Amino acid sequence: MQLINIFVMCLGSFGPSLLLIGLGFLDCTQTALAVTLLTVAVSVSGCVFSGYFVNHMDIAPQYAGTLMGISNGVAASSGFIAPYIASVLTTDVSCFLCVCLFVRQSQL
């Protein structure tokens, strides 16, 4: 079972990255292929969620829902905390680079 989780996570991580790299090599006349590559990349990236959601069940099956709520709540908090911090930091225009670096670090 663990091998399946690892395989699905790798497929969901590396598959879209390879397809998006291939997308960068297309020219403007290959729109149908570009749309196909992008659609397949987004579709295959859904495999990550099957490996991600199972981890909570592996850690504590009785508390998987609670763990999922806590982890998603913490992850989503950057969505409303980062704009507030950006508004505080951008009172001075010269600090724009600081904000860009902070927002980039919060997304990693």
TORFIDO-979847 format. One line per field, with one value per residue (C-alpha): residue number from 1; chain; x negated, y, z negated. Coordinates in nm, 4 decimals, padded with zeros to 6 digits. Last residue first. Layout:
BEGIN
pos: (NUM,...)
unit: (A,...)
xx: (X,...)
yy: (Y,...)
zz: (Z,...)
//
This chain:
BEGIN
pos: (108,107,106,105,104,103,102,101,100,99,98,97,96,95,94,93,92,91,90,89,88,87,86,85,84,83,82,81,80,79,78,77,76,75,74,73,72,71,70,69,68,67,66,65,64,63,62,61,60,59,58,57,56,55,54,53,52,51,50,49,48,47,46,45,44,43,42,41,40,39,38,37,36,35,34,33,32,31,30,29,28,27,26,25,24,23,22,21,20,19,18,17,16,15,14,13,12,11,10,9,8,7,6,5,4,3,2,1)
unit: (A,A,A,A,A,A,A,A,A,A,A,A,A,A,A,A,A,A,A,A,A,A,A,A,A,A,A,A,A,A,A,A,A,A,A,A,A,A,A,A,A,A,A,A,A,A,A,A,A,A,A,A,A,A,A,A,A,A,A,A,A,A,A,A,A,A,A,A,A,A,A,A,A,A,A,A,A,A,A,A,A,A,A,A,A,A,A,A,A,A,A,A,A,A,A,A,A,A,A,A,A,A,A,A,A,A,A,A)
xx: (-00.6749,-00.3946,-00.4963,-00.8489,-00.7186,-00.4956,-00.7897,-01.0231,-00.7675,-00.6920,-01.0595,-01.0969,-00.8086,-00.9785,-01.0732,-00.7037,-00.6623,-00.3198,-00.3875,-00.4834,-00.1510,00.0496,-00.1686,-00.1178,00.2588,00.2450,00.0347,00.2657,00.5800,00.4502,00.1745,00.4480,00.5329,00.2437,00.3253,00.6907,00.5996,00.3807,00.6385,00.9324,00.7419,00.6270,00.9840,01.1110,00.8316,00.8890,00.9920,00.7560,00.4502,00.1331,00.2258,00.5712,00.4146,00.1663,00.4494,00.5577,00.2166,00.1715,00.5094,00.4509,00.1298,00.3125,00.5017,00.1871,00.2681,00.5718,00.3863,00.1092,00.3568,00.5428,00.2205,00.0866,00.4163,00.4420,00.0873,00.1479,00.4528,00.2631,-00.0318,-00.0777,-00.2147,-00.5230,-00.5618,-00.8746,-00.7235,-00.4426,-00.7002,-00.8143,-00.4489,-00.4102,-00.7234,-00.6085,-00.2593,-00.3909,-00.6534,-00.4220,-00.1055,-00.3006,-00.5369,-00.2439,-00.0745,-00.3911,-00.4573,-00.1005,-00.1147,-00.4404,-00.2830,00.0000)
yy: (02.7434,02.9992,03.1919,03.2359,03.3936,03.6321,03.7419,03.7915,03.9991,04.2035,04.2807,04.3849,04.6313,04.7984,05.1089,05.1939,05.2650,05.1760,04.8457,04.6479,04.6854,04.6078,04.3034,04.1809,04.2064,04.0382,03.7513,03.6796,03.6066,03.3425,03.2394,03.0990,02.8378,02.6103,02.6354,02.5571,02.2743,02.1127,02.1592,02.0351,01.7352,01.6450,01.6631,01.4467,01.1922,01.1623,00.7979,00.6880,00.8536,00.8838,00.6557,00.8136,01.1577,01.0372,00.9090,01.2637,01.3557,01.0460,01.0866,01.4604,01.4231,01.2294,01.5476,01.6731,01.4296,01.6338,01.9651,01.8258,01.6547,01.9815,02.1770,01.9249,01.9195,02.2988,02.3236,02.0503,02.2369,02.5676,02.4491,02.7657,02.9698,02.7530,02.4615,02.4155,02.5592,02.3060,02.0278,02.1738,02.1809,01.8130,01.7186,01.9091,01.7656,01.4085,01.4711,01.5604,01.3593,01.0582,01.0833,01.1029,00.8073,00.5964,00.6808,00.5961,00.2687,00.1719,00.2391,00.0000)
zz: (00.0522,00.0902,-00.2222,-00.0833,00.2388,00.0443,-00.1702,00.1275,00.3139,00.0026,-00.0567,00.3091,00.2696,-00.0293,00.1711,00.2125,-00.1595,-00.2950,-00.1249,-00.4343,-00.6144,-00.3007,-00.2313,-00.5883,-00.5437,-00.2033,-00.3491,-00.6456,-00.4432,-00.2054,-00.4463,-00.6703,-00.4079,-00.5068,-00.8784,-00.8120,-00.5758,-00.8416,-01.1181,-00.9131,-00.7815,-01.1319,-01.2593,-00.9753,-01.0196,-01.3954,-01.4189,-01.1401,-01.2937,-01.0843,-00.7941,-00.7511,-00.7425,-00.4833,-00.2632,-00.1814,-00.0398,00.1755,00.3409,00.3591,00.5553,00.8255,00.9109,01.0818,01.3636,01.4623,01.4549,01.6731,01.9087,01.9639,02.0156,02.2646,02.4556,02.4643,02.5971,02.8546,02.9837,02.9863,03.1938,03.4027,03.1134,03.0690,02.8321,02.6192,02.3020,02.3105,02.2878,01.9544,01.8508,01.9408,01.7493,01.4415,01.4693,01.4563,01.1865,00.9006,00.9593,01.0819,00.7862,00.5433,00.7134,00.6979,00.3338,00.2341,00.4300,00.2592,-00.0817,00.0000)
//
